[in-house]
Amino acid sequence: MTMDNDLYESAFARVPNRFLLNTVLAKRVHQLNKGAPPMVEANGSSFFEIALREIIAGKLQFHTATPEELKSQREEVKKPESEEKP
């Protein structure tokens, strides 16, 4: 196994849903690419490795939507424009 695979498996232990883990990783890598400071030592690592190590260290916070929140979001999307304007 490569270092990235080992890191990924360790991060997967903290976020036990691969879709959610990949989403969190993508968003954090994007933030780092835009200039966000790393929350762990970078040591010349790629943004992907930094994001994985941040997840493993418990530095990133994320929220998974409840079924009620998802339903509310879907209802907001379905509203006709006439209901949204005052």
N, C-alpha and C positions, 0 to 999 in steps of 0.2 A: 504494500500500500504506500502511496505517496503521502507527503506531509499534508497536502490539501485534502486528501481523502480522510486521513486521520482527524484533521481539524473538523471536517464536515461531519464525521460520525460523532465527534464529541459535541458539536453544536446541535446535532439531531437529538442527542440525549437531553438537551435543555429545551428544545422546541420540537416535540415529537409529532410534528405534522410536516411532511416534506414540502407541501405547497406553501404553507405559512413560512417555513424556514427560508425557502427560495425567495419569497416575496420580501421578507425582512432583509435578507442579504442584498437583493437588488436595490432596494430603497437606500440601504446604508451605503453601499458602494457608490451609488449616485451622489449621495450627500458628501462622501469623502472626495469624490472626483470634482465636486463643485467647491471644495475648499474647507469643508467641515474638519475641525481638528480631531485626530484619533483619540479615543478614550483609553487606549492601551499603547505601550511602546511600539512604534512603527518598525524600528530596526531594519529599514529598507525593504519591508514586506510589501506585497501588492495590496491594493485596496480590498480585494477579496479575502486575503488572509487576515488583514486587520479586522474586517467586519466579522469574520468567523471567530477570532480571538475575543472580540468585544462581546459576542453572544455567549461564548463559553465562560467569560468572566462575569456574566450577568450585568453588563454595563448598558445594554439596550433594553428599553421598555417598549412593549407593543400591546395592543389590545385586540382581542378577537371579538367580533360583534356577536351579540346574543341573537337568537331567532327573532325576538321582538324588535331589535334594532334593524335587522335585515328587512323585516316586513315593513317597518316604518319608512325605510329608505326606498323600497320598491313602490310604496304608495305615493311618496313624494315625486318620484319619476313619472308615475302614471297621471298625475294631476294635469288637467288641461291648462293652458297658459292663462285663460280667463280667470281661473281660480287663484293664480299666483299673484296677479297684479291687484293693487289696492284700488 
